Amino acid sequence: MDIFDYDIINEIYNDLKREQSKYKKDLEDKKKKIDEINNYLTGLLDKDQNEAQVFLARKIESLYREDIERGRREKEKISIECDSLEKYIHALDFKILKLKKVLSVNSSMLHVKHLLGPSSIDLLNDVIQKMKLISIRIDNDPDQAKIDLENIENDIYRVIENLKNV
C-alpha cells in the first residue's frame, strides 16, 4: 500500500467515525424521546385515581385513551428505529475496527517503506510496467520505444540517487 491508498483509507475511517458519532447521538435522542413518552404515559396512568374517581364516572385510562394509544404507537415506532440504529452502529463498529487494524499495520509498513525510500520503490515499479509496455509495442513503434527507454534510464538514475540519499 502506498501513502495515497493509506490516506484514502484513513479518510474513509474518519468519515465512518463521524457517521458513527452522528448515529449514536441520534440513537441517544430517540431513547430520550422514549423516556419522555414513558414518563408521560406513567403520569397519566398513575394519577391519583382515587381522587379522580370521586369526580369522574369513568377511569382515567378511558378519558385519555387516544393520548395513551398515540404515545404507545409512537414509542413502538421509535423503539423499532432504535433497534435498527443499534444494528447499523454495530456494523459500523465492525467496519471501523477492521479499518483501524489495516491502518495500524500499514502505518508501520509505510514507515519502513519511507525509510527505504518510497519514491525509489514506486519508480522501480513504474520502470517494470514501462518495460513490459515497450516489449509489447517495440515492433510497431520503434521511435517511441527508444524515447521510452531513455525515460526508463532516467528513472533508474533517480532510483540510484534516492538510494544514495537513504
N, C-alpha and C positions, 0 to 999 in steps of 0.2 A: 504494500500500500504506500502510495506517495503522500506528500503533505497535502495535496489538493483533495484527495479522497478522504484523508483524515479530517480536513476542515469541513467537508460536506457532511460526513458522519457526525462530527461534533455539532454542526448546525442543526441537524435532524434531532440529535439528542436534546439539545437545548429547547427546540420547538416542542418536543414531546413533554419535557419537564414543565414548560409554560402551560401547555394544554392540560396536563395532569393537575396543575395548581388550580386552573380555571374550573375544571370539573369537580375537584374536591371542594372548592368554595361553593359551587352550585349545589352539590350534594348536602353540604352543611346548611345552606339556606333552606333547602327543601325539608330537611329534618327539623329545622326550627319551625317551619310552617306547620309540619305535622304536630309538633308540640303545642303550637298555638291553637290548632283545631282541637286537640285533645283537651287542653285547658278550657276552651270554650264549651265543649260538649260536657265535660265534667262539671263545669259551673252551672250549666243548665240542668243537668240531671241531679246534681247534689244540692240544689236549693233546699232550704228547709221546707220539705214537703208537708210537714205537719202544719206549719204556718199557712202555706199556700192552700192546703186542703180546707182550712177553715173558711177561706174566702171564695174558693173556686169549687165548682161542681165536678170539674174534670181534672185529670192528672196533668202535671207539668209537661210530661212527655207528649201527651196528645196536643197540648197547646203549641209546642214548639216542634212538632213533628217534621215540618218542612225544613226548618233550620237544621235539625238533627240529621235528617236524611241527606241534605245537601253537604253538611260537614263530613258525614261518613263517606259519601261518594268522592268528595274532594280528597279526603285523607287516603282512600284506597287508590285513587289515581296517582297521587303524589308518591305513595308507597311503591307502586309499580315502577314509576320513573326512578325512584331511589335504587331499587334493585337493579335496574338496567344500568344506571350510572355506576354502581358499585362493580358490576361485571366489567364495564368498559375501563374503569380505573384500574382494576386488577390486570386487565390485558395490557394497559399502558405500563403498569409497573413491570410486567414481564419483559416488554419491549425495551424499556429504559434500562433494566438490569442487563439485558443482552448487549445493548449498545455500549453500556458502561464497561463491560468486560472487553469488548472489541477495542474500545478507545484506550483502555489501560494497557492492553497487550501491545497494541500498535504504537502507543506513545513511547514505550521503551524501545521498540524496534526502530521507530523513526529517529530516536535519539542516537542509536548506534549507527543508523544509516547516515545521519547528519555528520557524525564523526568520521565516517568513511568517505564523505563527500557525495552527497546525494545527487549533485549535478553530474558527477562522473558516472554514476550508475545509470542515470537517466540517459545520458549521452551515449553510453555503450549500448543500451537497449535500442535507442534510436538508430545507431550505426548498424546494428544487426538487421533491423527492419529495412533500412535503406539498401543494404547489401542484397537482401532477398529480392527486393523490387528490381534492382539493377540486373540481377541474374535472369529475371523473367523477361525483361524488355531490352536486353543488350543487343539482340539481333535486329530488332525493329527500329531502334533509335540510338545508334552508337554515339552520336554527338551529345545527346542528353545524358547518356550513361557516363561519358567522360566527365561532364560537369558534376554529376552526382558523386563520382569517385573523388573528385577534388574536394567536394564538400565533406565527404567522409574523412578524407585525410585531415582536413582542418578540425573536424570534430575529435578525431583521435589525438591530435596535438593538444586540444583543450583538455581532454581527459588526463593526458600526461601532466599538464600544468596543474590541474586540480589535485592530482595525486601527490605532486611535489609539495603542494601547499598544506597538505594534511598533517 
